[in-house]
Amino acid sequence: MASSSDRERINRIVTDCGLAHLFDVVVSGEEFADSKPDPEIFLQTAKWLGQAPEPCIVIEDSSNGLLAATRAGMKKGGGKHRSIAMDLSLADITIDSLEQLSPTLLEEMV
């Protein structure tokens, strides 16, 4: 997980939602000098996972996040926000909810 949020908030949400076991790496935007749309957070996360950028999939809910993923050379899913309209035009796919993600959909993106 690579989030622009601060480490404390990320840890709280991941723990409260019982998701900590799903992530090998959790990265905060606090660790980088520049935030999205700078791609460094995504590039460094891929590096820490031992992956090239190209097969990585970023799920984003912001235009800056999608631009950062584009600059990193990664696949992009745009997650619609319930009440805030965002420009998700850079996304390879758009979803209404994270519940729509499936292994099949992610494999098709790669």
C-alpha positions, 0 to 999 in steps of 0.5 A, spaced: 500 500 500 502 506 498 498 512 500 499 520 501 496 519 508 500 520 514 503 514 517 499 514 523 492 514 519 494 509 515 496 504 520 489 506 524 485 504 518 489 498 516 488 495 523 481 498 524 479 494 518 483 488 519 487 489 513 494 489 515 495 482 513 494 483 506 500 488 505 507 486 504 509 493 504 505 499 507 508 506 505 506 513 507 507 519 503 511 522 509 517 518 507 518 523 500 519 530 499 514 531 493 507 528 493 503 526 488 503 527 482 510 525 483 511 518 481 516 516 487 512 513 492 509 508 487 516 507 484 519 506 491 514 501 493 515 497 487 522 497 488 521 495 495 516 489 493 522 487 488 517 489 482 518 492 475 513 498 475 509 495 468 506 489 472 504 494 478 496 496 478 495 502 482 488 503 485 486 511 485 481 516 487 484 522 485 487 525 479 493 527 482 494 519 484 492 517 477 497 522 474 503 519 478 501 512 476 501 514 469 508 517 470 510 511 474 508 507 468 503 503 472 496 500 470 491 504 473 484 503 476 480 509 478 475 508 484 469 513 484 468 517 490 461 517 493 460 524 494 466 528 490 466 528 483 474 526 480 477 526 474 478 519 473 480 519 465 487 517 466 484 510 469 485 504 465 478 502 468 473 505 473 470 502 479 464 504 483 467 500 489 473 496 492 468 491 492 468 490 484 475 488 484 477 481 483 483 477 481 480 476 474 479 483 473 486 485 476 489 479 471 485 482 465 489 489 467 496 486 467 
